[in-house]
Amino acid sequence: MRIRVYRNQDVKRIIAFIPPGHMHTRLYIEFDDQGIILNEATISAILRAYINIAHHPTRRAIELINYRLDKKKFGYAKYQLLESEREEDDILNEAMELYVEGTSDE
């Protein structure tokens, strides 16, 4: 899998929207080379991960893994990205390897 690192200047635009007949928000993110649409469950997971790292006094990394939930709160997607059991240092080391690979062309 090719790793891409998108900087803020690489994002052409973002559209947040709720499709007609749906209840949940989607995000369209447009880059020079592609566009992607993220569902609300993914957006929420990204926000949870960001807040857990950016606003915590000691945490430096978190990994979320896709789980299929048989029991969940009303309105939540069947598939959820939830925290893994991995050690923070292992997650951070892997993330740094991915980051170095993604920025090697710069």
Biopython code that builds the backbone (N, CA, C, O; Angstrom):
import numpy as np
from Bio.PDB.StructureBuilder import StructureBuilder

atoms = [
    (1, "MET", "N", (0.852, -1.179, 0.000)),
    (1, "MET", "CA", (0.000, 0.000, 0.000)),
    (1, "MET", "C", (0.895, 1.239, 0.000)),
    (1, "MET", "O", (1.852, 1.317, 0.771)),
    (2, "ARG", "N", (0.594, 2.176, -0.839)),
    (2, "ARG", "CA", (1.343, 3.433, -0.904)),
    (2, "ARG", "C", (0.839, 4.381, 0.182)),
    (2, "ARG", "O", (-0.366, 4.567, 0.351)),
    (3, "ILE", "N", (1.776, 4.973, 0.910)),
    (3, "ILE", "CA", (1.435, 5.922, 1.965)),
    (3, "ILE", "C", (1.505, 7.331, 1.388)),
    (3, "ILE", "O", (2.506, 7.707, 0.777)),
    (4, "ARG", "N", (0.443, 8.111, 1.583)),
    (4, "ARG", "CA", (0.420, 9.508, 1.145)),
    (4, "ARG", "C", (0.271, 10.398, 2.367)),
    (4, "ARG", "O", (-0.554, 10.137, 3.242)),
    (5, "VAL", "N", (1.069, 11.441, 2.420)),
    (5, "VAL", "CA", (0.934, 12.448, 3.472)),
    (5, "VAL", "C", (0.390, 13.701, 2.805)),
    (5, "VAL", "O", (1.042, 14.282, 1.938)),
    (6, "TYR", "N", (-0.800, 14.114, 3.209)),
    (6, "TYR", "CA", (-1.414, 15.318, 2.652)),
    (6, "TYR", "C", (-1.227, 16.469, 3.626)),
    (6, "TYR", "O", (-1.640, 16.402, 4.784)),
    (7, "ARG", "N", (-0.601, 17.518, 3.135)),
    (7, "ARG", "CA", (-0.438, 18.739, 3.931)),
    (7, "ARG", "C", (-1.671, 19.612, 3.711)),
    (7, "ARG", "O", (-2.463, 19.369, 2.801)),
    (8, "ASN", "N", (-1.818, 20.618, 4.545)),
    (8, "ASN", "CA", (-2.987, 21.492, 4.435)),
    (8, "ASN", "C", (-3.075, 22.127, 3.049)),
    (8, "ASN", "O", (-4.171, 22.278, 2.509)),
    (9, "GLN", "N", (-1.933, 22.499, 2.465)),
    (9, "GLN", "CA", (-1.962, 23.125, 1.134)),
    (9, "GLN", "C", (-2.330, 22.138, 0.025)),
    (9, "GLN", "O", (-2.609, 22.550, -1.101)),
    (10, "ASP", "N", (-2.332, 20.828, 0.337)),
    (10, "ASP", "CA", (-2.722, 19.818, -0.647)),
    (10, "ASP", "C", (-4.236, 19.605, -0.700)),
    (10, "ASP", "O", (-4.744, 18.980, -1.631)),
    (11, "VAL", "N", (-4.948, 20.122, 0.290)),
    (11, "VAL", "CA", (-6.405, 19.974, 0.333)),
    (11, "VAL", "C", (-7.023, 21.129, -0.452)),
    (11, "VAL", "O", (-6.878, 22.294, -0.083)),
    (12, "LYS", "N", (-7.717, 20.786, -1.547)),
    (12, "LYS", "CA", (-8.344, 21.828, -2.363)),
    (12, "LYS", "C", (-9.618, 22.353, -1.716)),
    (12, "LYS", "O", (-9.868, 23.558, -1.724)),
    (13, "ARG", "N", (-10.430, 21.447, -1.152)),
    (13, "ARG", "CA", (-11.655, 21.875, -0.483)),
    (13, "ARG", "C", (-12.248, 20.710, 0.293)),
    (13, "ARG", "O", (-11.897, 19.549, 0.081)),
    (14, "ILE", "N", (-13.152, 21.051, 1.195)),
    (14, "ILE", "CA", (-13.894, 20.075, 1.985)),
    (14, "ILE", "C", (-15.371, 20.465, 1.931)),
    (14, "ILE", "O", (-15.725, 21.633, 2.095)),
    (15, "ILE", "N", (-16.216, 19.478, 1.701)),
    (15, "ILE", "CA", (-17.663, 19.690, 1.737)),
    (15, "ILE", "C", (-18.239, 18.764, 2.807)),
    (15, "ILE", "O", (-18.058, 17.548, 2.741)),
    (16, "ALA", "N", (-18.927, 19.332, 3.784)),
    (16, "ALA", "CA", (-19.668, 18.550, 4.776)),
    (16, "ALA", "C", (-21.129, 18.546, 4.345)),
    (16, "ALA", "O", (-21.673, 19.591, 3.988)),
    (17, "PHE", "N", (-21.769, 17.373, 4.376)),
    (17, "PHE", "CA", (-23.151, 17.305, 3.900)),
    (17, "PHE", "C", (-23.876, 16.108, 4.504)),
    (17, "PHE", "O", (-23.260, 15.144, 4.957)),
    (18, "ILE", "N", (-25.188, 16.199, 4.496)),
    (18, "ILE", "CA", (-26.062, 15.081, 4.853)),
    (18, "ILE", "C", (-26.859, 14.749, 3.596)),
    (18, "ILE", "O", (-27.643, 15.576, 3.132)),
    (19, "PRO", "N", (-26.674, 13.549, 3.036)),
    (19, "PRO", "CA", (-27.414, 13.197, 1.826)),
    (19, "PRO", "C", (-28.924, 13.190, 2.080)),
    (19, "PRO", "O", (-29.363, 12.825, 3.170)),
    (20, "PRO", "N", (-29.716, 13.587, 1.089)),
    (20, "PRO", "CA", (-31.170, 13.546, 1.240)),
    (20, "PRO", "C", (-31.625, 12.145, 1.661)),
    (20, "PRO", "O", (-31.169, 11.141, 1.114)),
    (21, "GLY", "N", (-32.515, 12.096, 2.625)),
    (21, "GLY", "CA", (-33.024, 10.818, 3.103)),
    (21, "GLY", "C", (-32.147, 10.136, 4.144)),
    (21, "GLY", "O", (-32.480, 9.049, 4.616)),
    (22, "HIS", "N", (-31.039, 10.756, 4.505)),
    (22, "HIS", "CA", (-30.125, 10.197, 5.507)),
    (22, "HIS", "C", (-30.096, 11.096, 6.734)),
    (22, "HIS", "O", (-30.590, 12.223, 6.702)),
    (23, "MET", "N", (-29.507, 10.583, 7.828)),
    (23, "MET", "CA", (-29.425, 11.347, 9.070)),
    (23, "MET", "C", (-27.993, 11.742, 9.431)),
    (23, "MET", "O", (-27.784, 12.626, 10.262)),
    (24, "HIS", "N", (-27.012, 11.095, 8.814)),
    (24, "HIS", "CA", (-25.632, 11.267, 9.256)),
    (24, "HIS", "C", (-24.791, 12.066, 8.258)),
    (24, "HIS", "O", (-24.987, 12.002, 7.044)),
    (25, "THR", "N", (-23.858, 12.811, 8.818)),
    (25, "THR", "CA", (-22.981, 13.692, 8.049)),
    (25, "THR", "C", (-21.928, 12.894, 7.287)),
    (25, "THR", "O", (-21.441, 11.871, 7.768)),
    (26, "ARG", "N", (-21.591, 13.365, 6.119)),
    (26, "ARG", "CA", (-20.459, 12.861, 5.331)),
    (26, "ARG", "C", (-19.506, 14.032, 5.113)),
    (26, "ARG", "O", (-19.912, 15.194, 5.155)),
    (27, "LEU", "N", (-18.243, 13.714, 4.880)),
    (27, "LEU", "CA", (-17.245, 14.721, 4.502)),
    (27, "LEU", "C", (-16.626, 14.320, 3.181)),
    (27, "LEU", "O", (-16.119, 13.208, 3.034)),
    (28, "TYR", "N", (-16.667, 15.223, 2.223)),
    (28, "TYR", "CA", (-15.937, 15.049, 0.970)),
    (28, "TYR", "C", (-14.664, 15.867, 1.096)),
    (28, "TYR", "O", (-14.715, 17.062, 1.388)),
    (29, "ILE", "N", (-13.524, 15.228, 0.877)),
    (29, "ILE", "CA", (-12.234, 15.917, 0.922)),
    (29, "ILE", "C", (-11.598, 15.776, -0.452)),
    (29, "ILE", "O", (-11.375, 14.665, -0.934)),
    (30, "GLU", "N", (-11.309, 16.908, -1.077)),
    (30, "GLU", "CA", (-10.755, 16.924, -2.430)),
    (30, "GLU", "C", (-9.283, 17.317, -2.389)),
    (30, "GLU", "O", (-8.907, 18.346, -1.827)),
    (31, "PHE", "N", (-8.461, 16.465, -3.004)),
    (31, "PHE", "CA", (-7.033, 16.708, -3.151)),
    (31, "PHE", "C", (-6.735, 16.888, -4.633)),
    (31, "PHE", "O", (-7.634, 16.741, -5.460)),
    (32, "ASP", "N", (-5.505, 17.200, -4.983)),
    (32, "ASP", "CA", (-5.137, 17.316, -6.391)),
    (32, "ASP", "C", (-5.280, 15.983, -7.125)),
    (32, "ASP", "O", (-5.652, 15.959, -8.299)),
    (33, "ASP", "N", (-4.986, 14.873, -6.439)),
    (33, "ASP", "CA", (-4.940, 13.578, -7.112)),
    (33, "ASP", "C", (-6.161, 12.686, -6.872)),
    (33, "ASP", "O", (-6.313, 11.664, -7.542)),
    (34, "GLN", "N", (-7.023, 13.052, -5.937)),
    (34, "GLN", "CA", (-8.190, 12.218, -5.658)),
    (34, "GLN", "C", (-9.161, 12.941, -4.742)),
    (34, "GLN", "O", (-8.836, 13.972, -4.154)),
    (35, "GLY", "N", (-10.352, 12.383, -4.633)),
    (35, "GLY", "CA", (-11.335, 12.845, -3.660)),
    (35, "GLY", "C", (-11.791, 11.660, -2.844)),
    (35, "GLY", "O", (-11.867, 10.542, -3.354)),
    (36, "ILE", "N", (-12.097, 11.892, -1.571)),
    (36, "ILE", "CA", (-12.601, 10.818, -0.719)),
    (36, "ILE", "C", (-13.835, 11.311, 0.033)),
    (36, "ILE", "O", (-13.971, 12.502, 0.312)),
    (37, "ILE", "N", (-14.723, 10.388, 0.352)),
    (37, "ILE", "CA", (-15.887, 10.697, 1.179)),
    (37, "ILE", "C", (-15.820, 9.801, 2.407)),
    (37, "ILE", "O", (-15.688, 8.582, 2.299)),
    (38, "LEU", "N", (-15.912, 10.430, 3.583)),
    (38, "LEU", "CA", (-15.892, 9.707, 4.849)),
    (38, "LEU", "C", (-17.278, 9.737, 5.470)),
    (38, "LEU", "O", (-17.947, 10.770, 5.464)),
    (39, "ASN", "N", (-17.706, 8.605, 6.004)),
    (39, "ASN", "CA", (-18.978, 8.527, 6.714)),
    (39, "ASN", "C", (-18.828, 9.082, 8.128)),
    (39, "ASN", "O", (-17.718, 9.203, 8.646)),
    (40, "GLU", "N", (-19.958, 9.416, 8.743)),
    (40, "GLU", "CA", (-19.945, 10.033, 10.070)),
    (40, "GLU", "C", (-19.255, 9.170, 11.119)),
    (40, "GLU", "O", (-18.559, 9.707, 11.981)),
    (41, "ALA", "N", (-19.426, 7.851, 11.073)),
    (41, "ALA", "CA", (-18.776, 6.989, 12.065)),
    (41, "ALA", "C", (-17.256, 7.115, 11.977)),
    (41, "ALA", "O", (-16.573, 7.112, 13.001)),
    (42, "THR", "N", (-16.731, 7.223, 10.770)),
    (42, "THR", "CA", (-15.289, 7.390, 10.587)),
    (42, "THR", "C", (-14.849, 8.768, 11.050)),
    (42, "THR", "O", (-13.818, 8.906, 11.708)),
    (43, "ILE", "N", (-15.624, 9.785, 10.710)),
    (43, "ILE", "CA", (-15.314, 11.152, 11.147)),
    (43, "ILE", "C", (-15.284, 11.208, 12.673)),
    (43, "ILE", "O", (-14.373, 11.796, 13.256)),
    (44, "SER", "N", (-16.269, 10.603, 13.314)),
    (44, "SER", "CA", (-16.335, 10.592, 14.778)),
    (44, "SER", "C", (-15.129, 9.890, 15.381)),
    (44, "SER", "O", (-14.575, 10.351, 16.379)),
    (45, "ALA", "N", (-14.719, 8.781, 14.784)),
    (45, "ALA", "CA", (-13.552, 8.052, 15.289)),
    (45, "ALA", "C", (-12.285, 8.890, 15.160)),
    (45, "ALA", "O", (-11.457, 8.911, 16.070)),
    (46, "ILE", "N", (-12.134, 9.578, 14.037)),
    (46, "ILE", "CA", (-10.972, 10.451, 13.843)),
    (46, "ILE", "C", (-10.977, 11.559, 14.890)),
    (46, "ILE", "O", (-9.938, 11.862, 15.476)),
    (47, "LEU", "N", (-12.130, 12.160, 15.130)),
    (47, "LEU", "CA", (-12.232, 13.216, 16.145)),
    (47, "LEU", "C", (-11.907, 12.694, 17.538)),
    (47, "LEU", "O", (-11.196, 13.355, 18.295)),
    (48, "ARG", "N", (-12.424, 11.505, 17.888)),
    (48, "ARG", "CA", (-12.112, 10.918, 19.197)),
    (48, "ARG", "C", (-10.618, 10.686, 19.345)),
    (48, "ARG", "O", (-10.040, 11.009, 20.383)),
    (49, "ALA", "N", (-9.984, 10.129, 18.312)),
    (49, "ALA", "CA", (-8.543, 9.867, 18.368)),
    (49, "ALA", "C", (-7.766, 11.171, 18.497)),
    (49, "ALA", "O", (-6.841, 11.272, 19.303)),
    (50, "TYR", "N", (-8.141, 12.162, 17.704)),
    (50, "TYR", "CA", (-7.458, 13.463, 17.752)),
    (50, "TYR", "C", (-7.563, 14.085, 19.144)),
    (50, "TYR", "O", (-6.561, 14.527, 19.705)),
    (51, "ILE", "N", (-8.757, 14.120, 19.692)),
    (51, "ILE", "CA", (-8.967, 14.723, 21.013)),
    (51, "ILE", "C", (-8.203, 13.954, 22.084)),
    (51, "ILE", "O", (-7.635, 14.560, 22.993)),
    (52, "ASN", "N", (-8.183, 12.619, 21.986)),
    (52, "ASN", "CA", (-7.455, 11.801, 22.955)),
    (52, "ASN", "C", (-5.960, 12.082, 22.965)),
    (52, "ASN", "O", (-5.314, 11.940, 24.003)),
    (53, "ILE", "N", (-5.405, 12.473, 21.842)),
    (53, "ILE", "CA", (-3.964, 12.755, 21.764)),
    (53, "ILE", "C", (-3.685, 14.240, 21.967)),
    (53, "ILE", "O", (-2.861, 14.606, 22.805)),
    (54, "ALA", "N", (-4.351, 15.082, 21.222)),
    (54, "ALA", "CA", (-4.051, 16.524, 21.248)),
    (54, "ALA", "C", (-4.353, 17.167, 22.595)),
    (54, "ALA", "O", (-3.674, 18.115, 22.989)),
    (55, "HIS", "N", (-5.346, 16.676, 23.299)),
    (55, "HIS", "CA", (-5.778, 17.325, 24.542)),
    (55, "HIS", "C", (-5.489, 16.489, 25.786)),
    (55, "HIS", "O", (-6.119, 16.678, 26.826)),
    (56, "HIS", "N", (-4.546, 15.573, 25.676)),
    (56, "HIS", "CA", (-4.146, 14.757, 26.827)),
    (56, "HIS", "C", (-2.722, 15.143, 27.212)),
    (56, "HIS", "O", (-1.884, 15.329, 26.330)),
    (57, "PRO", "N", (-2.429, 15.267, 28.489)),
    (57, "PRO", "CA", (-1.110, 15.753, 28.894)),
    (57, "PRO", "C", (0.046, 14.795, 28.624)),
    (57, "PRO", "O", (1.195, 15.236, 28.580)),
    (58, "THR", "N", (-0.217, 13.494, 28.439)),
    (58, "THR", "CA", (0.900, 12.563, 28.242)),
    (58, "THR", "C", (0.754, 11.638, 27.038)),
    (58, "THR", "O", (1.762, 11.128, 26.548)),
    (59, "ARG", "N", (-0.440, 11.406, 26.550)),
    (59, "ARG", "CA", (-0.622, 10.455, 25.442)),
    (59, "ARG", "C", (-0.014, 10.985, 24.158)),
    (59, "ARG", "O", (-0.080, 12.178, 23.862)),
    (60, "ARG", "N", (0.591, 10.053, 23.385)),
    (60, "ARG", "CA", (1.240, 10.431, 22.132)),
    (60, "ARG", "C", (0.733, 9.645, 20.932)),
    (60, "ARG", "O", (1.003, 10.017, 19.790)),
    (61, "ALA", "N", (0.001, 8.561, 21.179)),
    (61, "ALA", "CA", (-0.486, 7.741, 20.061)),
    (61, "ALA", "C", (-1.679, 6.911, 20.513)),
    (61, "ALA", "O", (-1.794, 6.530, 21.678)),
    (62, "ILE", "N", (-2.550, 6.647, 19.568)),
    (62, "ILE", "CA", (-3.711, 5.779, 19.798)),
    (62, "ILE", "C", (-3.983, 5.047, 18.491)),
    (62, "ILE", "O", (-3.782, 5.601, 17.410)),
    (63, "GLU", "N", (-4.431, 3.823, 18.591)),
    (63, "GLU", "CA", (-4.800, 3.040, 17.414)),
    (63, "GLU", "C", (-6.260, 2.631, 17.563)),
    (63, "GLU", "O", (-6.675, 2.133, 18.609)),
    (64, "LEU", "N", (-7.026, 2.847, 16.511)),
    (64, "LEU", "CA", (-8.418, 2.408, 16.471)),
    (64, "LEU", "C", (-8.529, 1.282, 15.449)),
    (64, "LEU", "O", (-7.967, 1.368, 14.357)),
    (65, "ILE", "N", (-9.248, 0.238, 15.804)),
    (65, "ILE", "CA", (-9.418, -0.931, 14.942)),
    (65, "ILE", "C", (-10.906, -1.128, 14.672)),
    (65, "ILE", "O", (-11.747, -0.876, 15.536)),
    (66, "ASN", "N", (-11.216, -1.582, 13.463)),
    (66, "ASN", "CA", (-12.602, -1.790, 13.062)),
    (66, "ASN", "C", (-13.168, -3.046, 13.723)),
    (66, "ASN", "O", (-12.635, -4.143, 13.558)),
    (67, "TYR", "N", (-14.250, -2.865, 14.469)),
    (67, "TYR", "CA", (-14.963, -3.960, 15.121)),
    (67, "TYR", "C", (-16.413, -3.960, 14.656)),
    (67, "TYR", "O", (-17.009, -2.907, 14.430)),
    (68, "ARG", "N", (-16.971, -5.169, 14.517)),
    (68, "ARG", "CA", (-18.406, -5.314, 14.252)),
    (68, "ARG", "C", (-19.087, -5.504, 15.600)),
    (68, "ARG", "O", (-18.759, -6.429, 16.344)),
    (69, "LEU", "N", (-20.026, -4.634, 15.907)),
    (69, "LEU", "CA", (-20.709, -4.680, 17.197)),
    (69, "LEU", "C", (-22.103, -5.273, 17.053)),
    (69, "LEU", "O", (-22.894, -4.824, 16.224)),
    (70, "ASP", "N", (-22.399, -6.279, 17.859)),
    (70, "ASP", "CA", (-23.748, -6.841, 17.882)),
    (70, "ASP", "C", (-24.655, -6.016, 18.785)),
    (70, "ASP", "O", (-25.852, -5.891, 18.525)),
    (71, "LYS", "N", (-24.075, -5.448, 19.857)),
    (71, "LYS", "CA", (-24.828, -4.588, 20.773)),
    (71, "LYS", "C", (-24.205, -3.206, 20.747)),
    (71, "LYS", "O", (-22.994, -3.060, 20.915)),
    (72, "LYS", "N", (-25.031, -2.194, 20.538)),
    (72, "LYS", "CA", (-24.539, -0.823, 20.449)),
    (72, "LYS", "C", (-25.661, 0.132, 20.829)),
    (72, "LYS", "O", (-26.825, -0.261, 20.920)),
    (73, "LYS", "N", (-25.301, 1.374, 21.047)),
    (73, "LYS", "CA", (-26.305, 2.402, 21.316)),
    (73, "LYS", "C", (-27.130, 2.663, 20.054)),
    (73, "LYS", "O", (-26.651, 2.472, 18.936)),
    (74, "PHE", "N", (-28.364, 3.098, 20.249)),
    (74, "PHE", "CA", (-29.235, 3.430, 19.125)),
    (74, "PHE", "C", (-28.583, 4.513, 18.258)),
    (74, "PHE", "O", (-28.036, 5.489, 18.773)),
    (75, "GLY", "N", (-28.649, 4.329, 16.955)),
    (75, "GLY", "CA", (-28.144, 5.323, 16.022)),
    (75, "GLY", "C", (-26.683, 5.138, 15.649)),
    (75, "GLY", "O", (-26.187, 5.813, 14.747)),
    (76, "TYR", "N", (-25.986, 4.238, 16.327)),
    (76, "TYR", "CA", (-24.576, 4.007, 16.022)),
    (76, "TYR", "C", (-24.439, 2.957, 14.926)),
    (76, "TYR", "O", (-25.263, 2.048, 14.820)),
    (77, "ALA", "N", (-23.401, 3.086, 14.118)),
    (77, "ALA", "CA", (-23.142, 2.133, 13.047)),
    (77, "ALA", "C", (-22.761, 0.769, 13.621)),
    (77, "ALA", "O", (-22.218, 0.677, 14.722)),
    (78, "LYS", "N", (-23.053, -0.284, 12.865)),
    (78, "LYS", "CA", (-22.719, -1.644, 13.281)),
    (78, "LYS", "C", (-21.204, -1.825, 13.378)),
    (78, "LYS", "O", (-20.715, -2.532, 14.260)),
    (79, "TYR", "N", (-20.472, -1.192, 12.481)),
    (79, "TYR", "CA", (-19.011, -1.272, 12.489)),
    (79, "TYR", "C", (-18.464, 0.000, 13.114)),
    (79, "TYR", "O", (-18.815, 1.108, 12.707)),
    (80, "GLN", "N", (-17.594, -0.173, 14.116)),
    (80, "GLN", "CA", (-17.029, 0.968, 14.837)),
    (80, "GLN", "C", (-15.518, 0.841, 14.930)),
    (80, "GLN", "O", (-14.984, -0.261, 15.061)),
    (81, "LEU", "N", (-14.837, 1.968, 14.863)),
    (81, "LEU", "CA", (-13.397, 2.029, 15.092)),
    (81, "LEU", "C", (-13.186, 2.293, 16.578)),
    (81, "LEU", "O", (-13.508, 3.369, 17.083)),
    (82, "LEU", "N", (-12.635, 1.286, 17.276)),
    (82, "LEU", "CA", (-12.462, 1.359, 18.722)),
    (82, "LEU", "C", (-10.994, 1.139, 19.092)),
    (82, "LEU", "O", (-10.227, 0.567, 18.316)),
    (83, "GLU", "N", (-10.615, 1.598, 20.283)),
    (83, "GLU", "CA", (-9.226, 1.509, 20.727)),
    (83, "GLU", "C", (-8.730, 0.069, 20.753)),
    (83, "GLU", "O", (-9.438, -0.849, 21.168)),
    (84, "SER", "N", (-7.481, -0.100, 20.293)),
    (84, "SER", "CA", (-6.831, -1.407, 20.367)),
    (84, "SER", "C", (-6.158, -1.558, 21.730)),
    (84, "SER", "O", (-6.137, -0.628, 22.536)),
    (85, "GLU", "N", (-5.618, -2.731, 21.965)),
    (85, "GLU", "CA", (-4.920, -3.027, 23.220)),
    (85, "GLU", "C", (-3.414, -2.795, 23.103)),
    (85, "GLU", "O", (-2.682, -3.010, 24.069)),
    (86, "ARG", "N", (-2.942, -2.360, 21.937)),
    (86, "ARG", "CA", (-1.498, -2.202, 21.724)),
    (86, "ARG", "C", (-0.902, -1.140, 22.627)),
    (86, "ARG", "O", (-1.568, -0.185, 23.028)),
    (87, "GLU", "N", (0.378, -1.334, 22.937)),
    (87, "GLU", "CA", (1.125, -0.367, 23.734)),
    (87, "GLU", "C", (1.337, 0.911, 22.928)),
    (87, "GLU", "O", (1.545, 0.870, 21.715)),
    (88, "GLU", "N", (1.280, 2.031, 23.614)),
    (88, "GLU", "CA", (1.424, 3.326, 22.959)),
    (88, "GLU", "C", (2.743, 3.443, 22.198)),
    (88, "GLU", "O", (2.763, 3.958, 21.080)),
    (89, "ASP", "N", (3.844, 2.974, 22.785)),
    (89, "ASP", "CA", (5.146, 3.064, 22.111)),
    (89, "ASP", "C", (5.169, 2.263, 20.816)),
    (89, "ASP", "O", (5.760, 2.707, 19.832)),
    (90, "ASP", "N", (4.537, 1.087, 20.796)),
    (90, "ASP", "CA", (4.469, 0.282, 19.571)),
    (90, "ASP", "C", (3.680, 1.010, 18.485)),
    (90, "ASP", "O", (4.073, 1.018, 17.319)),
    (91, "ILE", "N", (2.577, 1.614, 18.877)),
    (91, "ILE", "CA", (1.750, 2.366, 17.923)),
    (91, "ILE", "C", (2.539, 3.544, 17.366)),
    (91, "ILE", "O", (2.539, 3.779, 16.157)),
    (92, "LEU", "N", (3.208, 4.282, 18.239)),
    (92, "LEU", "CA", (3.976, 5.450, 17.813)),
    (92, "LEU", "C", (5.117, 5.052, 16.888)),
    (92, "LEU", "O", (5.369, 5.735, 15.895)),
    (93, "ASN", "N", (5.813, 3.955, 17.196)),
    (93, "ASN", "CA", (6.902, 3.490, 16.325)),
    (93, "ASN", "C", (6.384, 3.136, 14.938)),
    (93, "ASN", "O", (6.997, 3.507, 13.937)),
    (94, "GLU", "N", (5.264, 2.425, 14.863)),
    (94, "GLU", "CA", (4.686, 2.092, 13.560)),
    (94, "GLU", "C", (4.256, 3.350, 12.815)),
    (94, "GLU", "O", (4.491, 3.475, 11.613)),
    (95, "ALA", "N", (3.629, 4.277, 13.525)),
    (95, "ALA", "CA", (3.181, 5.524, 12.896)),
    (95, "ALA", "C", (4.361, 6.300, 12.324)),
    (95, "ALA", "O", (4.257, 6.870, 11.238)),
    (96, "MET", "N", (5.477, 6.329, 13.041)),
    (96, "MET", "CA", (6.649, 7.058, 12.554)),
    (96, "MET", "C", (7.246, 6.383, 11.323)),
    (96, "MET", "O", (7.706, 7.071, 10.411)),
    (97, "GLU", "N", (7.248, 5.056, 11.278)),
    (97, "GLU", "CA", (7.711, 4.346, 10.082)),
    (97, "GLU", "C", (6.828, 4.696, 8.884)),
    (97, "GLU", "O", (7.333, 4.937, 7.787)),
    (98, "LEU", "N", (5.520, 4.724, 9.093)),
    (98, "LEU", "CA", (4.590, 5.084, 8.018)),
    (98, "LEU", "C", (4.797, 6.528, 7.574)),
    (98, "LEU", "O", (4.759, 6.832, 6.382)),
    (99, "TYR", "N", (5.018, 7.415, 8.545)),
    (99, "TYR", "CA", (5.236, 8.831, 8.233)),
    (99, "TYR", "C", (6.513, 9.012, 7.418)),
    (99, "TYR", "O", (6.519, 9.753, 6.435)),
    (100, "VAL", "N", (7.581, 8.352, 7.812)),
    (100, "VAL", "CA", (8.851, 8.446, 7.073)),
    (100, "VAL", "C", (8.663, 7.920, 5.657)),
    (100, "VAL", "O", (9.143, 8.531, 4.701)),
    (101, "GLU", "N", (7.973, 6.796, 5.512)),
    (101, "GLU", "CA", (7.706, 6.244, 4.181)),
    (101, "GLU", "C", (6.882, 7.220, 3.340)),
    (101, "GLU", "O", (7.155, 7.392, 2.151)),
    (102, "GLY", "N", (5.896, 7.848, 3.935)),
    (102, "GLY", "CA", (5.027, 8.774, 3.210)),
    (102, "GLY", "C", (5.686, 10.080, 2.833)),
    (102, "GLY", "O", (5.257, 10.735, 1.883)),
    (103, "THR", "N", (6.725, 10.475, 3.559)),
    (103, "THR", "CA", (7.408, 11.742, 3.274)),
    (103, "THR", "C", (8.737, 11.540, 2.559)),
    (103, "THR", "O", (9.466, 12.509, 2.348)),
    (104, "SER", "N", (9.070, 10.320, 2.184)),
    (104, "SER", "CA", (10.375, 10.053, 1.563)),
    (104, "SER", "C", (10.521, 10.687, 0.187)),
    (104, "SER", "O", (11.646, 10.879, -0.275)),
    (105, "ASP", "N", (9.421, 11.019, -0.484)),
    (105, "ASP", "CA", (9.477, 11.643, -1.815)),
    (105, "ASP", "C", (9.611, 13.156, -1.752)),
    (105, "ASP", "O", (9.846, 13.792, -2.779)),
    (106, "GLU", "N", (9.466, 13.745, -0.572)),
    (106, "GLU", "CA", (9.477, 15.213, -0.458)),
    (106, "GLU", "C", (10.873, 15.771, -0.592)),
    (106, "GLU", "O", (11.062, 16.985, -0.520)),
]
sb = StructureBuilder()
sb.init_structure("model")
sb.init_model(0)
sb.init_chain("A")
sb.init_seg("    ")
for serial, (resi, resn, name, xyz) in enumerate(atoms, 1):
    if name == "N":
        sb.init_residue(resn, " ", resi, " ")
    sb.init_atom(name, np.array(xyz, "f"), 0.0, 1.0, " ", f" {name:<3s}", serial, name[0])
structure = sb.get_structure()
